[in-house]
Amino acid sequence: MKEASGELSMTLVTIIAVGVIVGIFALFWPKIQEAIDDKWGSFDTDVGNPKSTMIVK
């Protein structure tokens, strides 16, 4: 019985830890998405032009 209780405790700790990590990621996702959108298509690696029109929103 003691061993089963220990396994349950570790499972709950793992579930809570994953939930906290997902929550933190969800909290910062809008800023991450905004940064990706701002940088998307701003570089043209073939020509070296920082204001490429390769990708149009």
N, C-alpha and C positions, 0 to 999 in steps of 0.2 A: 504494500500500500504506500509506503514511504517513497519507493522508487517511482511509482505512477504519479505521485504528487509532485515530485521533482521535475518529471517530464512535462507535466502540465504547466508548471511555473516557467520553465524555459520556453515553452511554446508561446505562452502569453508575453513574455519579455520580447521574443522575436517578433511577434505580431505588432506589438506596441512600437518597437524600434523601426520596423518597416513603415508603419503608419506615420511616425514622426518624420522620417526621411521623405516620404511622399508628400506630406503636408508642407514641408519646407520647400521642396521642389515646386509644388503648386503655387506657393506664395511668390516665388521669384520668376515663374514662367512668363508673366506678361513682360517683364523687363528683358528677359532672354529673347522672347519672340520679337520685341521691338528692335533689339540690337541686330538680330538676324535680318529683319526686314530692311533696316537701314544700310547694312553692309552688302546685301544681296545685289549683285550686278554692279557694284561700285568699282570693281577692278576687272580689267581686261588683261589676262596674263599673256596673251599672244602679242599684243602691241605695247603694253605697258601704260596704256591710257587709264588714268584713275577715274574718268567719268565715261565709262563704256555704256553704250545703249544696247548691249547684247541681250539683256533681260529686261523686258518692259512689264511693269505692273499693270 
